[in-house]
């Protein structure tokens, strides 16, 4: 069989799967949201569909069955990163908190790092993140990117963090100032402030603060940022400006 013919058959199989009439799996029915932005949507921890046709669910059911088996296998083998990331992104912090009881030290903080840099909804799990970020500090350096962990051990003149560092946070509604993610780059903070101001009446703002070196939980640069992770109460606010 030629590659072209095999690809054509795979495309036909996929189209048949997507258009086949089949009722939604019983487990998934309670997770249907009727008033999604484009009509009904499915928001299950293992399967999400924004454009959801409740009469053609063969592909969704197949995906759900596969993920159920994969989650069970990951649990039995204690493959904790796979166990977490089989879930859809909004639910991963919740599963990380579940996994936390089984891991410790460097293994725990590496998982925290993975979920943190992947998350787009930290504000939804504010209290849960507080618990996870204040866990036993043994191995906490592994939440930071490997190539910058030395900032916690080197003196300032050799690239380490200062005893007290100026930091910035961009936001557009007052509650969002109470967050864990700050940056050394004011321009990046402004970018986040502008991005968050999508509701009518939102005003982008940048807070300037300082944090003591010993209160910085992690330093993360893997997303092209100079992100410092810290508890909100450890940021000493100096000023807040509209930008």
Buried (B, 14 or more C-beta within 10 A) or exposed (E): EEEEEEEEEEEEEEEEBEEBEBEBBEBBEEBBEEEBEEEBBBBBBBBBBEEBBBEBBBBBBBBBEEBBEBBEEBBEEEBBBBBBBBBBEBBBBBBBBEBBEEBEEBBBBBBBBBBBBEBEEBBEBEEBBEEBBEBEEEBBBBBBBEEBBBBBEEEEEEEBBEEEBEBBBBBBEEEBBBBBBBBBEBEBBBBBBBEBBEEEEBEBBBBBBBBBBEBBBBBBBEEEBBBBBBBBEBBEEEEBEEB
